[in-house]
């Protein structure tokens, strides 16, 4: 059985997307749905760690509020895919390999339902990290691996971090060949995203030369310089960037040049 876990902050989107999908499923499943419309929960990793002990499923499925399953047998199809996997750690619907540029997935996203990757998958595909929009973890993994609340202090990279922890513990991460619609096009990156990326790169510097995710790639040896590079790009391209970024964008670019990256 699968336990579906989701934190939602927009009741209308949740009702139109995930809630409708769950209500149509023919498979037996458990759902743990956390109302965060007040914004009280600031850390996804913390919320997930707190509810894991309530899960009764053999697999725990974590997903965003704005995903739509393809049909009423989607969870059943996922269970069949999971049964084919060898030593699974984290299993996603979109993900990246460490040394290959581009996203492996079958999902579509955004208002125009465009293809969300560069490579379609027809069989379970080994990856380094998976996207947070939807991922699945065997229940027993949480007996010795948890979400990292210090590194992933907000709502970014918690799935990537879990993937890397599982790989170091000897597990394999996969993207499975299932179809899904994700309403968001994945462009909601903020300052905390880049701060978390820097922490993640520092954490795994001795284990991985690079961390490749669906939204960015981090070269762990140069995480500090890369952090400033991302901030500079954010300040230049985002009209809502924080004032201190606008004021010091030249300084940020200068630090990048000084490091000759």
C-alpha positions, 0 to 999 in steps of 0.5 A: 500500500502507498501512503500519500503525503502532501502539504498544501497552501492553496486550497483551491489548487489542492481541490482542483488537482491532487484532491480530485486525483486521489478521490478517483483512485481505485487502489487502496491507499492512505493519505496524510494531507497537511493544511498549511494555508496559514503558512505556519509550516516553514520547513518541508523536511521538518513537517515530513519527519513529524508525520512519517510515523503516522504512515501505514504504507509500504511506500510513502509518496510525497507530492505537491498540491498541484499534481494530477494523476493520469487516470484512476489506476495511476497508483496501481500502475505505480505500485507495479513499477515499484515492484520491478525495482532493485534496492530502491532509495528514492523513486521519482517521476522526474530526475537527473543523472550526475553526468548528463545534462537534462531531465529524464521524465514523462510528465508535462507541466505548466498551463500549456502542458509542455514536456517537462524534460529532455529525455523520455523514459520507457523503463526505470532509469537510474538517476542522481536526484529526483524532483520534489513535485512527486517522489516515493520512498520505501517506508523502511528507509526512514528507520535510519535516514531522515529528511535533513531539517538543517540543510533543507531549512525551507521548501527546497532540495529536500528530495535531492538531499534524501537521494544523495543520502540514500545513494551513499547508504547503498540504495539506488534512485530511479525515475519510473515511466509514468505520466503525470501533469504538474500545474507549476512549471517549476519556476518558483525559485527564491533566495532561500533556494540558492542558500539551500543549494549552497548548503547542500553542495557543502554537505556532499563536497567530499562525496560528489563532484557535482549535484545535478537537479531538475532546476540547477547543477552545483559543482560542490568544489565551487559552491561559494562562487556558484552561490554568488553567481546564481544570486547575481543572475537572480538580481539581474533577471528578477525585478522583485529581487531584494534591494541588497541584491540590486545594490550589490549586484556588481559586487556579486559579479566581481566576486565571480570574476575574481574566482575566475569561474 
